[in-house]
């Protein structure tokens, strides 16, 4: 009989952990006819919540401006709780940095679009993200930093 236990990867829960909306220049900015510029920043963070249980968060910050004045700022953090057991250590990074964010991200996209619409603006639809490319870039950047640190 083998002592090898079956790998486990299960979604326990997906939830909106944090959301905020600011319209610091309303109502005057709403009368502007100019199209706003939009800046979108995304981030992924992961941590262990309990033995074999991990939380993965995808964060979006959407800033829209006309000239130098903010029209609105939305910050949202969508989280997922995942049970991950009996997975080789070298596979944990890609699971936490690629697989889990891919599951959580569509919920974040929907919540951001909903918040912006409820604020009275046309929805902002976050683009599809290639989390594998994002993860690989982060790994390359970290290795580059380690090389500099070790030099």
Order of alpha helices (4+ residues) and beta strands (2+ residues): beta-beta-beta-beta-alpha-alpha-alpha
